[in-house]
Amino acid sequence: MDSTSSRFSLTRQPTKSRLRWIEQGTRPDISATLGELCKVQSNPSLKHMEALERLMLYVNTTCEAGIHYGIGSGDYACGPV
């Protein structure tokens, strides 16, 4: 395993777990991208690391998007990334 893969595995695995939790609860729109990233988690390339960063940015900037739970207009479930 090269240093890039090792660094990715050590620092990004918890991030993918958090994103998977968010995806299952409120953000089905990230399923396809997250699924593809999880396929290469044992041997990611720089391209995959950049895709994960873009996905995190997307989720962070679209926090109010997703499945809304509750009866009030301001009630929604969104977790920090």
C-alpha positions, 0 to 999 in steps of 0.5 A: 500500500502506498502512502496516498492509499494509507493516508486515505484509509486512515483519514477518510474512512470515518468521513465515509462512514459519516456520509453513509449515515447522512445518506441513509437518513436524509440524503439519498441524492449522494448514494451513487457517488458514495457507492462508487467511492466505497468500491475503491476504498482499499486502493483509492487514487488522487481522483477518488480523494478529490471526488470525496472532497467534492462530495463533502463540499456538496453536502455541506453547501446543500445542508438544507436539501434532502428528506425533510422530517417534521411538520413545521417548515423549519423542521429538517434533519441535517447532520454536520459533515 
